[in-house]
Amino acid sequence: MIANPFLGVVFHWLGGLASGSFYVPYRGVKKWSWEVYWLVGGFFSWIIAPWILASINTHDLLAVLREAPSASLVKAYIFGALWGVGGLTFGLTMRYLGMSLGMGVALGYCAVIGTLVPPIIHGEFIQKVLGTTSGLVILIGIVVCILGIAVAGMAGMSKEKEMTEEQKRSSIKEFNFAKGILVATFSGVFSACFAMGLDAASPIAEISARHGTSMLWTGLPKLCVVLLGGFTSNFIWCLILNIRNRTGYQYFHGRLRQAPPKREAETIIETAVDAPSEEVVERLPKAKTAAGARVPMLNNYVFSALAGVTWYMQFFFYTMGETQMGSYKFSSWTIHMASIILFSSLWGIALKEWKGSSGFTKTLLAMGLATLVLSTIIVGFGNYLATR
């Protein structure tokens, strides 16, 4: 199959749309605590959807995984688990820096490290990136993406400055720049481990291709391993919260024994990759959460499942886009990050999150989004040059 980088960009945009949208179905979940609906959705994100879609679209999935080098399987699993661990600190980033600045710093680290570390590890950065025209164009696209993240972050900070004092206190619980930068660095670096997990799992894709899987789908078996690692760390943390908050019964009982505990910022377990999606939606139901209230169990499971499958689709399309990027697959991470911020911001506009902001703030947001779109086009063009 001949690589088509611009088709790859479209696939990555679809992945960004899925990532920017997956929190919306959670709006339909009522009277469940966060750790409950997050884990239910997570079963579909990290276990059910990856294995079902890989089984349907690839050949000999179990045989492929059995043939995969043990080192690749272990590395992919560990990087997936570390990606999950990165989410444990993301809430603290928001607590110390606020959503806009914290998200900008963490996503900046995530974009740079997730894109550039794989070619550096493989010893390709100097020769393949700095030593070729296509590589330099891709590098320019990465820089433009970081610029777009920065401008979008400036728009968010401008929006925060326009809030009332009460809104600011609610938004930033305990501002501490030094702690915030340290935690954002940790969170961003560990969130980028997903990209390194996919890179470590590359031999799995090659084996799948030898078993007759179409090149477009060869990345799907990789997700089964990396997401299993992510499931492990997420499951452990949600289980801890179930025990601490006494919410384990909510998986099975149709009435609340107690009102769901207030969700503190530090309990957020998503990674920096997920953060923009959550910013644009209401996370907890506000009404009728008293003890004894009836819980719409079927609706909650359906909406959580829909959210989980939507989350998975970001990487379903990611692996498809990656197959179209030729010899510069690592550049997929930059396009993915840009697409996430782009579509989550559009959701924010649609849900009137920016209503009442000044013209200056809206102009900054428009500039940031335009810069992110430009970055994906530049990266796609760099990959196109490599195929000529």
Rosetta blueprint (number, residue, H / E / L):
1 M L
2 I L
3 A L
4 N L
5 P H
6 F H
7 L H
8 G H
9 V H
10 V H
11 F H
12 H H
13 W H
14 L H
15 G H
16 G H
17 L H
18 A H
19 S H
20 G H
21 S H
22 F L
23 Y L
24 V H
25 P H
26 Y H
27 R H
28 G H
29 V L
30 K L
31 K L
32 W L
33 S L
34 W H
35 E H
36 V H
37 Y H
38 W H
39 L H
40 V H
41 G H
42 G H
43 F H
44 F H
45 S H
46 W H
47 I H
48 I H
49 A H
50 P H
51 W H
52 I H
53 L H
54 A H
55 S H
56 I H
57 N H
58 T L
59 H L
60 D L
61 L H
62 L H
63 A H
64 V H
65 L H
66 R H
67 E H
68 A L
69 P L
70 S H
71 A H
72 S H
73 L H
74 V H
75 K H
76 A H
77 Y H
78 I H
79 F H
80 G H
81 A H
82 L H
83 W H
84 G H
85 V H
86 G H
87 G H
88 L H
89 T L
90 F H
91 G H
92 L H
93 T H
94 M H
95 R H
96 Y H
97 L H
98 G L
99 M H
100 S H
101 L H
102 G H
103 M H
104 G H
105 V H
106 A H
107 L H
108 G H
109 Y H
110 C H
111 A H
112 V H
113 I H
114 G H
115 T H
116 L H
117 V H
118 P H
119 P H
120 I H
121 I H
122 H L
123 G L
124 E L
125 F H
126 I H
127 Q H
128 K H
129 V H
130 L H
131 G L
132 T L
133 T H
134 S H
135 G H
136 L H
137 V H
138 I H
139 L H
140 I H
141 G H
142 I H
143 V H
144 V H
145 C H
146 I H
147 L H
148 G H
149 I H
150 A H
151 V H
152 A H
153 G H
154 M H
155 A H
156 G H
157 M H
158 S H
159 K H
160 E H
161 K H
162 E L
163 M L
164 T L
165 E H
166 E H
167 Q H
168 K H
169 R H
170 S H
171 S H
172 I L
173 K L
174 E L
175 F L
176 N L
177 F H
178 A H
179 K H
180 G H
181 I H
182 L H
183 V H
184 A H
185 T H
186 F H
187 S H
188 G H
189 V H
190 F H
191 S H
192 A L
193 C H
194 F H
195 A H
196 M H
197 G H
198 L H
199 D H
200 A H
201 A L
202 S H
203 P H
204 I H
205 A H
206 E H
207 I H
208 S H
209 A H
210 R H
211 H L
212 G L
213 T L
214 S L
215 M H
216 L H
217 W H
218 T L
219 G L
220 L H
221 P H
222 K H
223 L H
224 C H
225 V H
226 V H
227 L H
228 L H
229 G H
230 G H
231 F H
232 T H
233 S H
234 N H
235 F H
236 I H
237 W H
238 C H
239 L H
240 I H
241 L H
242 N H
243 I H
244 R H
245 N H
246 R L
247 T L
248 G H
249 Y H
250 Q H
251 Y H
252 F L
253 H L
254 G L
255 R E
256 L L
257 R L
258 Q L
259 A L
260 P L
261 P L
262 K L
263 R L
264 E L
265 A H
266 E H
267 T H
268 I L
269 I L
270 E L
271 T L
272 A L
273 V L
274 D L
275 A H
276 P H
277 S H
278 E H
279 E H
280 V L
281 V L
282 E L
283 R L
284 L L
285 P L
286 K L
287 A L
288 K L
289 T L
290 A L
291 A L
292 G L
293 A L
294 R E
295 V L
296 P L
297 M H
298 L H
299 N H
300 N H
301 Y H
302 V H
303 F H
304 S H
305 A H
306 L H
307 A H
308 G H
309 V H
310 T H
311 W H
312 Y H
313 M H
314 Q H
315 F H
316 F H
317 F H
318 Y H
319 T H
320 M H
321 G H
322 E H
323 T L
324 Q L
325 M L
326 G L
327 S L
328 Y L
329 K H
330 F H
331 S H
332 S H
333 W H
334 T H
335 I H
336 H H
337 M H
338 A H
339 S H
340 I H
341 I H
342 L H
343 F H
344 S H
345 S H
346 L H
347 W H
348 G H
349 I H
350 A H
351 L L
352 K L
353 E L
354 W L
355 K L
356 G L
357 S L
358 S L
359 G H
360 F H
361 T H
362 K H
363 T H
364 L H
365 L H
366 A H
367 M H
368 G H
369 L H
370 A H
371 T H
372 L H
373 V H
374 L H
375 S H
376 T H
377 I H
378 I H
379 V H
380 G H
381 F H
382 G H
383 N H
384 Y H
385 L H
386 A H
387 T H
388 R L
